[in-house]
Amino acid sequence: MDYMIRAMDKKKTFRLFMVRSTDTVEEARRHHNTTPTASAALGRTLT
C-alpha cells in the first residue's frame, strides 16, 4: 500500500514530504519489464 505524508511547522518555514510508492513502482516495472537500473529511474520519476 502506497502513501504520502506531508508536514509543516507552525511558522510555515519548513515542509516535509515522505512517500512510499513501492507498489506503484513495482506495478510499472512489471508492466514495462524494466531492468533494475531503469526501474530505479522510473521510480524516482513517478514519485
C-alpha positions as CSV (number, residue, x, y, z in Angstrom):
1,M,0.0,0.0,0.0
2,D,1.5,3.3,-1.1
3,Y,1.1,6.5,0.9
4,M,2.4,10.1,1.3
5,I,2.9,12.1,4.4
6,R,3.1,15.9,4.4
7,A,4.1,18.0,7.4
8,M,4.8,21.7,8.1
9,D,6.0,23.5,11.1
10,K,3.7,26.1,12.8
11,K,5.7,29.1,11.3
12,K,5.4,27.5,7.9
13,T,9.1,27.8,7.3
14,F,9.8,24.1,7.0
15,R,7.9,21.4,4.9
16,L,8.5,17.7,4.9
17,F,7.2,15.2,2.3
18,M,7.6,11.4,2.7
19,V,6.4,9.0,0.1
20,R,6.2,5.2,-0.1
21,S,5.5,4.2,-3.7
22,T,6.9,0.7,-3.8
23,D,3.7,-0.9,-5.0
24,T,3.2,1.7,-7.8
25,V,6.8,1.3,-9.0
26,E,6.6,-2.5,-8.9
27,E,3.4,-2.4,-11.0
28,A,5.1,-0.1,-13.5
29,R,8.2,-2.4,-13.5
30,R,6.1,-5.4,-14.3
31,H,4.1,-3.6,-17.0
32,H,7.2,-2.2,-18.8
33,N,9.5,-5.2,-17.9
34,T,12.4,-2.8,-17.0
35,T,15.9,-3.6,-15.7
36,P,16.7,-2.8,-12.1
37,T,18.5,0.4,-13.1
38,A,15.6,1.5,-15.3
39,S,13.2,0.6,-12.5
40,A,15.1,2.9,-10.1
41,A,14.9,5.8,-12.5
42,L,11.3,5.1,-13.2
43,G,10.5,5.1,-9.5
44,R,12.3,8.4,-9.0
45,T,10.3,9.9,-11.9
46,L,7.0,8.6,-10.7
47,T,7.4,9.9,-7.2
